[in-house]
Amino acid sequence: MTDLGQRVDAFGRPVPEPGPPQAPQSLLVARWLWIGSVLIGGVQSFIQLLDRSRLIEELRALDPNMGQMELDAAANSMIMFAFLLKALVLMVYLMLTRRMLEGRNWSRVVLTVFGGFGVFNALITLLGVAVFGIALINEITPVTITRVDVVFTALVAVVEAAAIVFMYRPDGNRFIRAMGPRLRQGRVAR
């Protein structure tokens, strides 16, 4: 016996309601690219923080009156803060990409803005290094840039740009459009 309003096939058997559409491969690839960009940035931070002597020198240049114990404590604090910040960024990207795979367009827009800022920042950095050189930038700014930083900056920018492209491929756009009415009607679990 079937309920009123339930769809049946030609033989009177109940037909299950179709489930929500599955996220296309391009959005799944975009998700992994976003996560990869954060992890690559984490590796960059880890490499920078391995050079503890450079970190101590930068702290000493900021405040020459600091003693060795204060410098060590400040360096430890900077390292811990950097890792906590990367963990927080990873959690935010995981949440945003999960929402994207649910078909929520706002998360795609937020990721695009984050990625756009990242790519823009990388282009400015790479342009500055190309025009002025690393040595001059290190002299005139308080930020120390190394060749490793430039390589990682370019790599993260390429990964973020690829993630943006994958998010807006035609199959991803169709999926987001198809999920819009379902989300507005509340037929998709959060």
Buried (B, 14 or more C-beta within 10 A) or exposed (E): EEEEEEEEEEEEEEEEEEEBEEBBEBBBBBBBBBBBBBBBBBEBBEEBBEBEEEBBEBBBEEEEEBEEEEBBEBBEEBBEEBBEEBEEBBEBBBEBBEBBBBBBBEBBEBBBEBBEEBBEEBEEBBEBBEEBEBEEBBEEEEEBBBEEBBEBBBBBBBBBBBBBBBBBBEEBBEBBEEBEEBBEEEEBEE
